[in-house]
């Protein structure tokens, strides 16, 4: 992630959750498990990136997350119809 942040010029905070404490605190279940917060750090979206799935013919577009981001940026309420992420379960450390 550090290299990606430098390459793409990320201007937002991110972290590597070595202890998995953050994942536990957010009750993350799979990867990716997407959380979007508004300017007040209120969770406004927790859901899928888009409707694509491995092995399906549905293209990866990010449309569900993009719609939520666009709503936040426009100062609108994020649609409450949010479908959960589907991915590999998190491998929890002992």
Buried (B, 14 or more C-beta within 10 A) or exposed (E): EEEEEEEEEEEEEEEEBEEEEEBEEEEBEEEEBBBBEBEEEEEBBBBBBBBBEEEEEEEEEEBBBEBBBEBBEEEEEBEEEBEEBBBEEBEEEE
